[in-house]
Amino acid sequence: MVRTTCNSTAAAEYPQVCKALFRRQRPGAYPADLAAREEALKQLCSVSLDIISLLSATS
């Protein structure tokens, strides 16, 4: 369970890291399609972390 939590947490942080690296390499506007994917990934990670928390609480 701990490994799954770590993987989900890392996935949740991934978009922020990508955005920072992108801006370092290419100053300017962050592409809208990447921002939309980032938001979708954040939502998926949030749901997965909530599920993991619920499963941990009932164990």
C-alpha atoms as a printed R data frame, in Angstrom:
   type eleno elety resid chain resno       x      y       z
1  ATOM     1    CA   MET     A     1   0.000  0.000   0.000
2  ATOM     2    CA   VAL     A     2   2.871  2.385   0.811
3  ATOM     3    CA   ARG     A     3   4.414  1.883  -2.615
4  ATOM     4    CA   THR     A     4   1.113  2.689  -4.335
5  ATOM     5    CA   THR     A     5   0.769  5.848  -2.249
6  ATOM     6    CA   CYS     A     6   4.303  6.924  -3.176
7  ATOM     7    CA   ASN     A     7   3.647  6.267  -6.862
8  ATOM     8    CA   SER     A     8   0.402  8.252  -6.771
9  ATOM     9    CA   THR     A     9   2.037 11.116  -4.913
10 ATOM    10    CA   ALA     A    10   4.916 11.199  -7.394
11 ATOM    11    CA   ALA     A    11   2.441 11.194 -10.280
12 ATOM    12    CA   ALA     A    12   0.583 14.100  -8.688
13 ATOM    13    CA   GLU     A    13   3.829 16.113  -8.521
14 ATOM    14    CA   TYR     A    14   4.877 15.230 -12.072
15 ATOM    15    CA   PRO     A    15   2.903 17.997 -13.862
16 ATOM    16    CA   GLN     A    16   4.467 20.714 -11.700
17 ATOM    17    CA   VAL     A    17   7.948 19.428 -12.442
18 ATOM    18    CA   CYS     A    18   7.216 19.234 -16.162
19 ATOM    19    CA   LYS     A    19   5.846 22.773 -16.189
20 ATOM    20    CA   ALA     A    20   8.934 24.100 -14.390
21 ATOM    21    CA   LEU     A    21  11.298 22.305 -16.767
22 ATOM    22    CA   PHE     A    22   9.308 23.439 -19.800
23 ATOM    23    CA   ARG     A    23   9.471 27.070 -18.690
24 ATOM    24    CA   ARG     A    24  13.212 26.816 -18.106
25 ATOM    25    CA   GLN     A    25  13.772 25.524 -21.626
26 ATOM    26    CA   ARG     A    26  11.169 27.654 -23.411
27 ATOM    27    CA   PRO     A    27  10.256 30.910 -21.707
28 ATOM    28    CA   GLY     A    28   6.790 32.123 -22.572
29 ATOM    29    CA   ALA     A    29   3.276 30.821 -22.433
30 ATOM    30    CA   TYR     A    30   2.651 27.282 -21.279
31 ATOM    31    CA   PRO     A    31   0.671 25.440 -24.000
32 ATOM    32    CA   ALA     A    32  -3.038 25.089 -23.266
33 ATOM    33    CA   ASP     A    33  -3.117 21.405 -24.248
34 ATOM    34    CA   LEU     A    34  -0.394 20.611 -21.702
35 ATOM    35    CA   ALA     A    35  -2.230 22.580 -19.015
36 ATOM    36    CA   ALA     A    36  -5.410 20.591 -19.734
37 ATOM    37    CA   ARG     A    37  -3.518 17.294 -19.461
38 ATOM    38    CA   GLU     A    38  -1.940 18.515 -16.243
39 ATOM    39    CA   GLU     A    39  -5.354 19.235 -14.749
40 ATOM    40    CA   ALA     A    40  -6.684 15.818 -15.780
41 ATOM    41    CA   LEU     A    41  -3.674 14.090 -14.206
42 ATOM    42    CA   LYS     A    42  -4.120 16.083 -10.982
43 ATOM    43    CA   GLN     A    43  -7.744 14.952 -10.779
44 ATOM    44    CA   LEU     A    44  -6.866 11.305 -11.405
45 ATOM    45    CA   CYS     A    45  -4.125 11.388  -8.781
46 ATOM    46    CA   SER     A    46  -6.427 13.052  -6.283
47 ATOM    47    CA   VAL     A    47  -9.028 10.331  -6.748
48 ATOM    48    CA   SER     A    48  -6.447  7.559  -6.487
49 ATOM    49    CA   LEU     A    49  -4.974  9.056  -3.296
50 ATOM    50    CA   ASP     A    50  -8.473  9.344  -1.811
51 ATOM    51    CA   ILE     A    51  -9.163  5.685  -2.619
52 ATOM    52    CA   ILE     A    52  -5.854  4.636  -1.075
53 ATOM    53    CA   SER     A    53  -6.656  6.654   2.056
54 ATOM    54    CA   LEU     A    54 -10.064  5.014   2.366
55 ATOM    55    CA   LEU     A    55  -8.593  1.554   1.892
56 ATOM    56    CA   SER     A    56  -5.894  2.264   4.472
57 ATOM    57    CA   ALA     A    57  -8.468  3.493   6.973
58 ATOM    58    CA   THR     A    58 -10.561  0.332   6.662
59 ATOM    59    CA   SER     A    59  -7.614 -2.071   6.936
